[in-house]
Structure formats: C-alpha cells, structure tokens
Amino acid sequence: MSDITLRKVGKMFTESAVDDKYTFVVGEGEGSTADRDELVEALDLTDADFSISAYERHAYIPAVRNGTSGNQPTATGVDTLAGLQFANGSTKYAYATWEVPSDWNGSDVTFQVCWFPDSGSLNGTTDTVIWDVDYRSIANGEATNNGTIESLQVTESSAITQYVTSKSQFTLDADGANQPLSIGDHVHLRVSRNNADAFSGTVVNTHFTVVYTSVGLPTN
C-alpha cells in the first residue's frame, strides 16, 4: 500500500500500511492514532484532503547488443562508459524492452535515447543526428507482431561537443491508436540512427531511460 501524506493546518498524517490507521504527528512527538472517519470528523476534512501525490519515476535500460540478431551497432567503450556505436550511412538497430508497471498512472510515457558524439562535435548549424524509434506494446499472451508499429523520429541539430552526453526524447502515447499502453504490457522498442542525417561522425548510445508518472508516493 502506498503511503499517503496529508497536510492540513500544518499537521501531517501518514496512512499505515498495516492497519489503515492515520498517525497524527506534531513536531518530534510520538503522535496518536485514529482511523480515517475520526480524522475527517475531528478536523473538518474532505475527501479531497486524502489525495495521493503523483511523482515521476525513471527506469534505466543499458544499451547492449542483444543475442545474435543482425544489423546491430558496434559495442564500444569510452573511458568509464560502455555503449553502442552508430556510424553514419548504415542502418543498425538497438533494442530495449520495458514492462508497464502497476503504479503507472495512465499518462503518456517519455522514452529517452541517451548518447554522445565520439568522433568530433556537432557544429549546431549543418550537422544533424536523427534517431528513429519503432515500438509495439504487447500484453501477456498477445502475439509479439500484433497491430501496427508506432514509428517516432527526433532530429538533433544543436551544437553538441565531443563526448558530451545528450538525451533525445520520444513520447509514447498512452492511448495511441496503434499501440496503446496498458499495465503489464511489454513495450518492445527498436532504436536506429537514420542514415539520412547530416553528421559524418560516429555517436555512442550509452543507455535508455523511461520516464513515467506513478500513482502515489514511493514506499521505499
């Protein structure tokens, strides 16, 4: 059970995960315990006061080669980082899978491709790096190739210095027509550098990050 924090006239109440009681805390004191109805009556509260605060969560997925699938980028290491190196002019694919967790609140999800240029810098004028992401959101027991693939693209054209990390962001539509998200779905993502971009050097994809909104306060 998620902790619920309630603030009313400067006082705090925290729902117990054990017995659904609320502990009335003042300063450093031990406090006393009452159930929800007793608090509502004693302090003239409303149901709106017992709201669960949403918060942002980040899930980290390393960028690594997957099995023996063909057309994958080159595994590489730069100083203390490892990742996948994408060259210009050839289509290579990296893969990631994320399970939609039970605390997801149903809103759109952000998928980030985290990367840096490792053979020179983007000049901020003519240089571009284009990332493509294709994905399906597949329920347990559903065919992995069901439905129409969602395809997204982001073009990065700002000045980015060699070895400086950047995040290219994609929005996974929660109720998209082709691949709507549901709790428990496995979102299978295929990431590639578009071979039509205008940066002649290589770039290294270090990891992926999934950013979503949870329904309530963390429990640990």
Rosetta blueprint (number, residue, H / E / L):
1 M L
2 S L
3 D L
4 I L
5 T E
6 L E
7 R E
8 K E
9 V L
10 G L
11 K E
12 M E
13 F E
14 T E
15 E E
16 S L
17 A L
18 V L
19 D L
20 D L
21 K L
22 Y E
23 T E
24 F E
25 V E
26 V L
27 G L
28 E L
29 G L
30 E L
31 G L
32 S E
33 T E
34 A E
35 D L
36 R H
37 D H
38 E H
39 L H
40 V H
41 E H
42 A H
43 L H
44 D L
45 L L
46 T L
47 D H
48 A H
49 D H
50 F L
51 S L
52 I L
53 S L
54 A L
55 Y E
56 E E
57 R E
58 H E
59 A E
60 Y E
61 I E
62 P E
63 A L
64 V L
65 R L
66 N L
67 G L
68 T L
69 S L
70 G L
71 N L
72 Q L
73 P L
74 T E
75 A E
76 T E
77 G E
78 V E
79 D L
80 T L
81 L E
82 A E
83 G E
84 L E
85 Q E
86 F E
87 A L
88 N L
89 G L
90 S L
91 T L
92 K L
93 Y E
94 A E
95 Y E
96 A E
97 T E
98 W E
99 E E
100 V L
101 P L
102 S L
103 D L
104 W E
105 N L
106 G L
107 S L
108 D L
109 V E
110 T E
111 F E
112 Q E
113 V E
114 C E
115 W E
116 F E
117 P E
118 D L
119 S L
120 G L
121 S L
122 L E
123 N E
124 G L
125 T L
126 T L
127 D L
128 T L
129 V E
130 I E
131 W E
132 D E
133 V E
134 D E
135 Y E
136 R E
137 S E
138 I E
139 A L
140 N L
141 G L
142 E L
143 A L
144 T L
145 N L
146 N L
147 G L
148 T L
149 I L
150 E E
151 S E
152 L E
153 Q E
154 V E
155 T E
156 E E
157 S L
158 S L
159 A E
160 I E
161 T L
162 Q L
163 Y L
164 V L
165 T L
166 S E
167 K E
168 S E
169 Q E
170 F E
171 T E
172 L E
173 D L
174 A L
175 D L
176 G L
177 A L
178 N L
179 Q L
180 P L
181 L L
182 S L
183 I L
184 G L
185 D L
186 H E
187 V E
188 H E
189 L E
190 R E
191 V E
192 S E
193 R E
194 N L
195 N L
196 A L
197 D L
198 A L
199 F L
200 S L
201 G L
202 T L
203 V E
204 V E
205 N E
206 T E
207 H E
208 F E
209 T E
210 V E
211 V E
212 Y E
213 T E
214 S E
215 V L
216 G L
217 L L
218 P L
219 T L
220 N L
